[in-house]
Amino acid sequence: MNIDQELDTRGLNCPLPILKAKKALTAMQSGQLLKVLATDAGSLRDFAAFAKQTGNELIEQQTIGNEFVHVLKRK
């Protein structure tokens, strides 16, 4: 997977990871991939809902230890 941008939101709680991801995606081109690192357990459902609402595609979600990795594809 070719990640175009990585965003570190570890240590931030909802809604900050979503807001930062939204801002990053706005600056990206259609089809580009954004990888978001988070520590907020709620980010799993938050990013799923965010993708559904915005039309961006949630490519992958992983839990690695106490960190959560989300990969979104810009619509």
Number of C-alpha atoms within 10 A of each C-alpha: 5 8 12 13 14 15 16 15 18 14 12 12 15 13 12 14 23 18 12 14 20 16 10 15 20 11 9 16 12 12 13 15 24 23 21 23 21 25 21 20 14 13 25 17 9 16 21 18 12 18 18 12 9 11 11 19 18 19 14 12 17 12 14 9 7 9 15 20 18 21 21 23 22 22 16
